Amino acid sequence: MRLLGIDYGTKNIGLAIGETNGLALPFGIIENKNWKQVLEDIKKIVKKEEIGTIVIGLPLLKSGSLSKIAREILKFSKFLLEEIKIPVKFQNEQFTSKEVEKLFLDYKKEKKSIKKDAIEAMVILQDYIDINKNK
């Protein structure tokens, strides 16, 4: 099954695509100006790429409680779920920062014009894939 990874940001939403037992790859970004437009963009991607599940990064605080942005992400995910009708899962993204920085520098060295938001989505999705491989 194909998965769509989402790194939700207040300005941009990073996207990645991967297979249930495979690798996640950066896909691109969507500007986050208007949830209705974001929804339309995601619907097109879900249809074209035959996505079966959406995985959204959820930045929990060290205590495990929800940050302000995490609460906004939960509202956004509810909005998505009501409109897209495919499963929406969450992946804790609390410890992804160092991995993202290294990968972003590697992509820049290879002169690939990949946005950092898409790499963040890729790391979130890959973490989800790795954790759920044998379930």
QUIVENBEL-V497168 format. One record per pair of residues at least 24 apart in sequence whose ideal C-beta (glycine too) atoms are under 10 Angstrom apart, sorted by the first residue. I is the first residue (numbers start at 1). J is the second residue. If there is no record, write none. Layout:
I;J, I;J
This chain:
1;50, 1;51, 1;52, 1;53, 1;87, 2;46, 2;49, 2;50, 2;51, 2;52, 2;53, 3;49, 3;51, 3;52, 3;53, 3;54, 3;55, 3;87, 3;89, 3;125, 3;126, 3;128, 3;129, 3;132, 4;42, 4;45, 4;46, 4;49, 4;51, 4;52, 4;53, 4;54, 4;55, 4;56, 4;84, 4;86, 4;88, 4;121, 4;125, 5;53, 5;54, 5;55, 5;56, 5;57, 5;89, 5;91, 5;118, 5;120, 5;121, 5;122, 5;123, 5;124, 5;125, 5;126, 5;127, 5;128, 5;129, 6;30, 6;38, 6;42, 6;54, 6;55, 6;56, 6;57, 6;73, 6;76, 6;77, 6;80, 6;88, 6;91, 6;117, 6;120, 6;121, 6;124, 6;125, 7;56, 7;57, 7;59, 7;73, 7;91, 7;93, 7;96, 7;100, 7;116, 7;117, 7;118, 7;119, 7;120, 7;121, 7;122, 7;123, 7;124, 7;125, 8;32, 8;38, 8;56, 8;57, 8;58, 8;59, 8;69, 8;70, 8;72, 8;73, 8;74, 8;76, 8;77, 8;93, 8;117, 8;120, 8;121, 8;124, 9;57, 9;69, 9;73, 9;116, 9;117, 9;120, 9;121, 10;69, 10;72, 11;117, 12;115, 12;116, 12;117, 12;118, 12;120, 13;38, 13;41, 13;42, 13;56, 13;76, 13;117, 13;118, 13;121, 14;57, 14;100, 14;114, 14;115, 14;116, 14;117, 14;118, 14;119, 14;120, 14;121, 14;122, 14;123, 14;124, 14;125, 15;41, 15;42, 15;45, 15;49, 15;54, 15;115, 15;117, 15;118, 15;120, 15;121, 15;122, 15;125, 16;55, 16;117, 16;118, 16;119, 16;120, 16;121, 16;122, 16;123, 16;124, 16;125, 16;126, 17;45, 17;49, 17;51, 17;121, 17;122, 17;125, 18;55, 18;121, 18;122, 18;125, 18;126, 18;128, 18;129, 19;129, 20;52, 20;53, 20;128, 20;129, 20;132, 20;133, 20;135, 21;129, 21;130, 21;132, 21;133, 21;134, 22;126, 22;129, 22;133, 23;122, 23;125, 23;126, 23;129, 23;130, 24;55, 24;121, 24;122, 24;123, 24;124, 24;125, 24;126, 24;127, 24;128, 24;129, 24;130, 25;114, 25;118, 25;119, 25;121, 25;122, 25;125, 25;126, 26;103, 26;104, 26;107, 26;112, 26;114, 26;115, 26;116, 26;117, 26;118, 26;119, 26;120, 26;121, 26;122, 26;123, 26;125, 27;114, 27;118, 27;121, 27;122, 27;125, 28;114, 28;115, 28;117, 28;118, 28;121, 29;114, 29;115, 29;116, 29;117, 29;118, 29;120, 29;121, 30;117, 32;76, 32;117, 35;75, 35;76, 35;79, 35;80, 35;83, 36;79, 36;83, 38;76, 38;79, 38;80, 39;76, 39;79, 39;80, 39;82, 39;83, 39;84, 40;83, 42;80, 42;83, 42;84, 43;80, 43;83, 43;84, 46;80, 46;84, 46;85, 46;86, 47;84, 51;84, 51;86, 52;86, 52;87, 53;86, 53;87, 53;88, 53;89, 53;128, 53;132, 54;80, 54;81, 54;84, 54;86, 54;87, 54;88, 54;89, 54;90, 54;125, 55;87, 55;88, 55;89, 55;90, 55;91, 55;121, 55;124, 55;125, 55;126, 55;127, 55;128, 55;129, 55;132, 56;80, 56;88, 56;89, 56;90, 56;91, 56;93, 56;121, 56;124, 56;125, 56;128, 57;90, 57;91, 57;92, 57;93, 57;94, 57;96, 57;120, 57;121, 57;123, 57;124, 57;125, 57;127, 57;128, 58;89, 58;90, 58;91, 58;92, 58;93, 58;94, 58;124, 59;92, 59;93, 59;94, 59;96, 59;97, 59;124, 60;90, 60;92, 60;93, 60;94, 61;94, 62;94, 62;95, 64;92, 64;94, 67;94, 70;94, 89;128, 89;132, 90;124, 90;128, 91;123, 91;124, 91;125, 91;126, 91;127, 91;128, 91;129, 91;131, 91;132, 92;124, 92;127, 92;128, 92;131, 93;120, 93;121, 93;123, 93;124, 93;127, 93;128, 95;123, 95;127, 96;120, 96;122, 96;123, 96;124, 96;126, 96;127, 97;123, 98;123, 99;123, 99;126, 99;127, 100;124
